[in-house]
Amino acid sequence: MSGLALEIDTSALVRSAARFSGVANTTLEYAWLRGLRGLARRVVGITPPANSASGRGPGGAITTADKARGENALARDLGYIFEPVLEGGARDLAGIHRRLFLANKKPGKPLRSDLSEGNRYSANVADLEKVYRDLRRKVGRLAGQWNSGVEALGIRSPGWVARHGSADGRHRIVFGLLKYHFEMAATDVPEDVRAEMIRRIAYAERYAAASLEREMEAMILKAAGQSGFETRQ
């Protein structure tokens, strides 16, 4: 495992926040904070079990559909690994799943048994159901690693993400004279997820900046319309 810091070029967001401050007649700190909140929502919204670069909830937020996707993927993976039986079965099903997960899991890809010829491990139905219930409670843990930064900005992820607490993340926020700096990090990210997450985070920053630009455009058009100018969208 390794830490994944939100270390991206936020210059576009800084420029958008400065312009938003002038158009909306707000302080730069307010505009920057508004942009950061949008960015944080989108970062959570592109973290597995979410699979969309832009997020589909309000402001790009993670959704209950993403939670269902994670739970369904978990059930699918267990079905690929284990063959349900009424009696007997393998011991330590959770250990088998964890070993295969750490060795082979890729975002959006099914997890399969490592037995020869596509065979599956036999698993007592009751034991398999217990493993599923235990693992289902972990859905949203990776997205929950952003909780520290999200909460520092005065916003909150959905309960199934927030429940994982802020121990696996960190943040630093600085608001001062001509100095605006924000970092948030997930600190327990699998190596095989890291590259995909970095790619997705870059999308989140661009979407956050674009959102401020769209708000400014709407304000300008509204003001122009109220002043009697003909506007087109």
N, C-alpha and C positions, 0 to 999 in steps of 0.2 A: 504494500500500500504506500501511497505517497500523497503529499499535499497538493492540492490544485488551487492556486491563487488566481483571483480575477485580475490578471495583469494584462490589460489590453489598451490599445490606443483610444483614449476617450476624448481626443481633441475635437472630434465632430460634435460630441455631446456638449463639451465646454462652449464651443462656438454657438450652438443652438440655444444653450441656456442663456448666454449673453444677449443674443437677439431677442429671445423670449422676454427677458427682463425689461428690455426697452419697449417692446410692443405692448406687453401687459402692464407696464408701469409698476413693476414689482422690484424688490431687491434682488441682486444677483444671487444671494444665498438662497432665497426662496426658489428662484428659477432652477438653480443647480440641484437643490434638494428634490424638487419636482422631477427633474430629469433622472436623478439617481433612483428614485422610487420606481419610476417606469423601467429603468434598467434592471433593478433587482427583481421585479416581478417577472420580467422576461427571462432572466437567467434561471430562476426557479422553473419557469414555464417551458424551458427547453431541456431540462435535466430529466433523465430517465426516472420514472416510467413514461414521461412525455416523449414524444418522438417528432414534434414539429419544431422547425427552426423559429417560427414566429409565435407559437402558442396560440390556443384557440379560445381562451377565456378572455374576459374584459382586460384590456391592456396587456394581452399576451400571457396572462396568468395560467398556472397549472389548473387542471380541472378534475372533476370527479370521473370524467371519461378516461383520463390518464390513470387514475387509481384503478378503475376497472380493467384497463389494459394490462397494468402490472399484475393484478390478481389473476387474470386470464392467462397471461404468459407463464406465471408460476404454475398454475394447474396443468398447462400444456407441457411444461418441462418435466414435471413429476410424472406425467403420463408417458413421456418418452423414456424416462429412466426406469420406472418401476412397473411391474406386472402385478395387479392386485390379486391376492389370494385370501381365502377365508381362514386358513390355518398355516402356521409356520411363517416362513418368509425371512428375509435378511434382517440382521441386527443393525442398529445404528443407522437408520435411514437418513437422519439429518446429517451425519458425517459423510455418507456417500454423496448426498446432494451438494454439500459444501465443497468437497474435494473436486467434484466435476465443475461446479460453479467457478471456483478460483482458477481452475486449469483451462477452461474452455469457453466461458460465457462471453458473448459479444452482444452489444446493444442491438436489440431488434432481431437477434438470431436465436433459434430454438436450441435448447441444451439437450444433449442426447446421451444415452448410455455408452460406456466405453467397453462393454462386453462384445465378444466376437459375433459376427454375422447378424448384427442388429438385435441381439438378445437383450432382455431387460432383467433387472434384479427383481426377484419376487418380494412382495411386501404385503404384510398383513393389512387388511383394509382399515382396521381401527388405528393401527400405527401410522398408516399413510395419511389418514384424515387428520391425525394430531399434528404431523409434520406440516401439513398444508396450513392448518390454523396458526401454528407458531410462525411460519414463514410469512403468512399474509400480514401479520402485525408489523413486519419489517418493510412492507411496501411503502415507499416514500422516504426511506432512510437517506438515500443519496441526495435527493432534493432537500432533505432536512438539514444537510450540512451547511446550507446557506442561511440557516435560521439566525445565526449571530448577526450577520450583516443586515438581513431583512428587518429584524427587530430594532436594530440601532437606527434605522431610518423611519421608525414609527409606523411600520406596516406589519402585516402578519400573513403568513401563508395559511392555507386551509388546515383544519385540525389534524387531518391524517398525515400532513407534512410537519406541522408545528409540534406534534406530540413527540418527535424524536429529539427535541431539546437542542441546545446550542453547544454541547461539549465538543462536537466534531467539526467546529468551524471557528473562525476568528474574524475580527474586523478592526478597521482603524478609520476614523473620520476626522477631518480637520476643516473647520470653517474659520477663516481669518482674513485679515486685510490682504486682498489680492492673492490669497492662497486657499485653494479649494482642492482637497485631496480625499479620496475615498478608496479603501481596499476592503474586499471581503474574500474569504477563502474557505474552501472545503479542505479538510486536512486528512481524509482517509479514503482517497479515491483509487480504485484499482488501476494499475498501469494500462491495461488494455482498453480502458474507458477514457483515459486522459486526452488522447489526441482528438477523439470525437467531441469531447466536451469543449476543448479549446476552440475547435471549429465552430461549434454552435454558439459559444459565448460571443464570438465576433459578430455573428448575426444579431444577437440580442442588443449589442451596443448600437448597431446601425438602425435597428427598428426603434430603439428608444429616442435617438436623435431625430428620426423621421417623424415620430409622434409629436414632438415639440414643434417641428416645422409645420405640421398640419394644423396644430392648434393656432399657431401664429397666423397662418394663411386665413383661417376661419375668422379670427379677430379682425384682420385687416379688411376682409371682404364685408364683414358686418359693419365696421365703422364707415367704410366707403358707401355702403348702401344707405346708412342713416344720414349721411351727408348729401345724399341726392345723386351720387355717381352711379352710373349703370355698371353692374358687375356681371361677370360670367364665370361659371364654374365648369 
